[in-house]
Amino acid sequence: MPDHDIHRYDLYSQNFRANAYETYARMRAENPVLLQGGLQGPIWFVSGYEEAKQVLADHKRFVSDYRNTLPPEARDGRTSVPDLFDLLYTNLLSTDRPDHTRLRAIVSKAFTNRRILALAPRIQQIADELIDGIQDQGQMDLIDAYAFPLPIVVICELLGVPAADRDKFRIWSNTFLGIAEDEPAYVQRLTDFVQYIGRMVAKRRQEPQDDLLSDLVHAEEAGDHLSEQELFGMIALLIVAGHETTVNLISNGMLALMQHPDQMALLQQEPALIETAVEEFLRYDGAVERSTTRYAAEDVRINDQLIRRGTPVIVVLGAANRDPGHYEEADQLEITRQSNKHLGFGYGIHYCLGAPLARLEGKIAINTLIQRLPDLRLARPIQELRYRSSPVVRGLERLPIVWNSAATN
């Protein structure tokens, strides 16, 4: 296919970010497996639900590590002294079996459902304290004052990060997502993070504490443990996945409710509907818009498209979750939607390990907010809202809201 034929859709502009689902609908109608120009060359974008599941489930033919598309003799091992990129981005999302199986088994021993469920009272306390601090103001940036601090407090407390250092993790989280002013700033922030975590890891090796970082440092599975490189990569992933996903789940979910006041009223009247509501928020306007890049390990045909070995493939989770071939009234927000098997947390071996934590935080944060500030609403026209530049996560830069403060006292 000639190059000029594959740049039909602008997938990186602010206009696209604001109208992503309309563009995805056109892409899906043209072909749910579509070759499209990317920043570094042609990429296959998968926007159909069934096609997306096929790619995500097939971990043998669609791999996360490009080297696994090469003949064995051409696969270079990592250097003995990894660079910053290797150190921080070698994690569950970037590895394939058998390494992925080993890493997930080790981390799962520390990141257990029991540990997560025990956090519910603390998450509720954080939500209430945040609202106590702004309730009389009558306005706030929901992201800056609520959706960001809640999960960052939780993940920092889980890891054992001192309260005074939490703001550093916001900067580092943006850096991992590629949001930085320039390359020197990007490298400096990664360096600062590595040095900070290095000091924490050294302390935990000598004096383990009752926190997730200590568990990761000392976790083992069948005599195996995390290498220094794997440990740093896992901590970086937990910061992004354990905090970034929840920020966008809360803010995107609240935006959807404010755009659909009937659904807001229904949830306020029946708080127990938060169980299905959160699943619908993840489907309707999920926190993670695209999968991490996969690569065809061999020539693969999906539908009528031949994907050559080594070609990058991105599953557009947001598009698949709006596929009218799989969902009735796919573009409608229905918080009572049943059997909502969305792809908001991925699918297959890379299904999000932090999904239980994100769900729990989202349920508590959203229900608490709409009960305690019952008349909250957008402070600006929706056309003025701007989305962050990362193509992987889907989140707003700011979400200004207002409410009648007198009515909440």
N, C-alpha and C positions, 0 to 999 in steps of 0.2 A: 504494500500500500504506500503510495507516495507520501512524503512528509507533509505536503501542504494539505492533505486530507485528514490529518489527525489532530489538528489544533482547532477543532470546531467549538469547544467549550472552554471559556475562561474560568478556571477553577481556583484562582488565587486572588482575585480582586475583592474589595470590600463589598461591591455590588453583588458578587456571587455569594459571599458569606451571608448576606442578608436575605438572599432569595435562593438558597441552596436547593431546597426541595423541588422548586419549579425546574431548575436545571437538571437535577437528577431524574425527574420524571421524563424529560425530553431524552436524556441519555438512555434510560431504561426502555423507552418506547422505540428508540432507534435500534438498540441491541443491548440486552442485559450484560453482555460481555463485549466491551467496546475498547478499541485501541485509541488512546488519547495522548496528546503531547503532555509531557511533564517538564519540570524545571531542568531535569538532567537527561531528557530523552523520552521516547515513547514508553507508555505504561498501559497495561491492560487494567481497565477499571470494571469491576464486577458490581452491578447494581441490582440484579434480580435476587430474590430471596433464596430460591432453590439453588441457583448457581453459586450464591455466596456460601451456603452451607456445604456445597460440594467442595469448594476450595478450602474452606476452613477445616473440614473434616479430613481431608486427604493430606496428611502430614508427610507422606512419603513422596508424593509428586509435586507438592508445593511446600518448599522449605523456607525457613527463616534466615538461614545463613547461606549467603551466596556461594561460599566455597563448596557447599554440598551439591552444587550443580555441576561441578568440575570433575574430571576423572581423578581417581585417588592420588595419582602421582603428581597432579597439579595443585593439590590442596596444601597451601602453605600453613604451617602451624603458627600460632601466635608467638610473638617474641617473648623471651624470658623476662624482659622488663617492659610491660605493656605501656602504651601511651595513654593519655588521659581519656581518649575516646574509648579504647578497649576497656579501660579500667571501669568506666561508669556505664557503658552501654552493653556489656556482656551480662545478660540476665535471662530470665525465663522467656522473654519475648523474642530474643535474638538467637536462641539456641534450638537445636533439633534433637530428636532422640538419637542416642541414649543419654546424652548430657542433660537434656531437658527433664527426663524422667528422674534422674538422680537429683538434680537441683530442686525440683518440685517436692520430692519426697522429704528432703532435708528441711526445706522452708515450711512445709505443711506441719511439721512437728512443732514449730514455734508459733505459726500463725493459725491457731486452731479456732474452730467455731465456738468452743467453750470460752476461750479468751475473749472473743468478740462479743458474745452475748452478755458476758459479765460487765461490759462497758455501758450497757443501756442506762443505768441510773446516772452515771457520770455524764453521758452525752445529754441526757435530759437536763441535768444541772447546768451544763455549759450553755445550752439553748436558752434556758430561763435567765441566766445571768446576763447574757448578751442582750436579750430583750429588755431586761430591767434597766440596762444602761442607756437605752435609746427610746424607751416607751414614751416619755414626756416630750420628745423632740418633734414628733409628728412627721418626720421625714428621715430618710437615710439612703445611702447607696447600699442596697441589699447585699451586694457582693462584698464590698469592703468591710461593712459593719457586722455581717452575719454569715453569709455563705462561705467566705474564706476563713475567718477565725475559728469557726466551729470545728471543721475537720483538721485544721493545722494544729489546734490544741490537742485533739485526740491522737493524731499520729505522732506528734512530738512526745506526748506523755507515754504512748506505747513504746516508743524507742528509747525513752529516758533522756530526752533533750531538755535542758534547762529552759524555763519560761522566758528568760531574758534573751534567748537566742532564736525564738520562733520566727521573728521577722526575716532572719537570714534565710530560712528555709523557703520563704515565699520567693525570694530572689532566685535561689537555686532551682526551685521548681520551674520557674519561667525559663531559666537557662537550659534545663534538660529538654524543654520543649522547643528549643531553638529561638526563643524570644529574647534577643539581646541587641544592644545598640550597634555593636560592631564586633569583629573577630577578636581584637585584643580583650574587650570586656568579657566575651564568651570564655576565652581561655583562662582569664584571671579568675572568673567566678568558679569554673570547674576546679582550678587549682586550690582556691580557698576551701571549697567543699571537701576535696580529698584530704587536705591538711586537717580540717576540723574533724572529719569522721575518723581519720587516722588516730587522732588523740583520744577520741572516745573509745575506739576499739582497743587501744592499748590499755586504757583504764579498765575496761570490762574483762580483758584477759587476766589482769592481776586481781581485780576485785569485782566479780560478777554481782549484778543487782537484779532485782525483780522487774525486768523490763524485756522488751522484745529484742533489743540489740544484744543483750547478754545471751539470750536464748539462741540467736543466730550465730554469735561468736562460738558458742559451745555446742551447737546442734550437730548431731551425727546421725547417719543412716547406714547401717551395716558396716560400721567402721570407717565410713567416709565422712568428710566435713567440707565446709565451704573454704575454698582457697581465698587468699586476700583479694584477688581480682574479682572472684564471684561474690564475695561479701560486699565489697564496695558497690558493685553493680546491682546487687539485690537491695541494698539500702536506698540507692538512687531510685530504683523502680518503686519501692514502697512509698517514697515521698511523693512521687508523681501519681501513682495508681491509688495510693491510700489517702490522698488529699485532693488532687486535681479533679478526679472523677466526681467526688462528692460536691465540690464547689459548683460544678456545672450541673449536676443532678438537681441540686437545690435551686439554683438560679434559673435554669431552663424550665424546671417544673413550675416554679412560681410564675414565670412569664406566661407559660401556657395557661395556668389557672386565671391569671388576670385578663388574658385574652378571651377566656371562656367563663364568664361570671356564673353561668348556670352550673358548671362543673365545680367551681369554687364553693358555691352555696351548698351543693350536694355534699361535698366533703366536710364542710363545716357542720352540717346537720348530722352527718354520719361518719364520725372520725375513723371508725373501723374499716371504712373503704380505702384507707391509706395503703393497705396491702396490695390491692389491684391498681390503685392510683399510681404508686411508684413504678410498677411494671409498665404502665401506660406512658408515664413520663419518659422512661428509658426507651420506649418504642417510638413515641411521637416526636421527640426532639432530644435524643440521647446525648450523654456527656461525651462519648467517644464517637466521632463521625466516621473515621476510617480505621481499618486494621493497620497494623504494621505491615511493611512490605513483605510479600512472599515472592519466591522465585521458582519458576518451573524447573524441576530437576530433570525433566525429560520433555520431549514434545508431547503436549496434551491437547486434546480436542474437547472443548465445552460447547455444546450446542453446535453451531456452524462455524465456530472460530477455532483456528489452530494456533495454539500458544507455543512458541518455540522454546527449547531449553535455554535457561538463563535469563529469560525475559521477566522483568518485574511485574507483579500482579498486586493490585490493591483492592481489597474488598471494601466497598462503601457501605458500612453498616447502616448509616442513616438512610440511604436509598433503599436498601433491602428491607428495612423496617417499615417502609411506606409502600411496599410492592402491592398494588391492588390485586394481583394474582394470588396473593396469599392472605391478605387481610380485607375484610369487608369494611367499606368506608375508611380506607387506609389513611386519608388525610384529615380525618376527624378525631378529636380528642374525646375518648370515652373512658372515664376512670373506672367504670364497672366492667370493662372488656374482660372476657373470660378466655382461658386457654391462650394466653398471650405469650407465645414462645418467640420472643424477640431475640435479636442478636446484639443487644446493647452491651453485653459483657463478652462478646465473642462467642466462639463455639469450638469444640474439639479440644485438643490437648492444651491449647493456649487460653482456654476459658479463664476469665479473670479470677485470680486467687483472692483478691480483695473484695469480691462481689458482696459477700455477707456484711462486711463492714460498711460499704457504701449504701447498701439497702437500709441497714439499721439507722445510719446517720440521716439519710434522706427522709425516712418515715418520721423520725422524731423531730427533725428540724422543720419540716414543712407543716406537720400537724400543729406543732407548738406555735409557729408563726401565725397561721391563719386563725387559730383559736384566740390568741392573745391580742392580735391586731386585726379584728374581723372585717374592717372596712378598708384595708390596704388596697392601693391601686397605683398604677403607673403615674409618675410625676411628669413624664414627657411623652410626646407622640412616639409610637413605636418606630417610626421612620428615622428617628434621631439616634436610636441605639446602634452601637457599633460592636462588631464581633472581633475577637482576638484573631491574630494572623496565623496561628498554628493550624495546619490543615488536618491534624490528627484529632485534636480535641475540639469540641464545639462549645464555645462559651463566650459570653458577653464581656466587654471591657468593664462596663458599669451597668447597674440596674437601679436607677433612682425611683424610689416609691414614696408615697405619702399616705397618711392616715389621720383620723381625727383623734388627737391625743387625749382630749377630754373624755371621749367615749371609752377609753381603755382604763381609766382610773376608778 
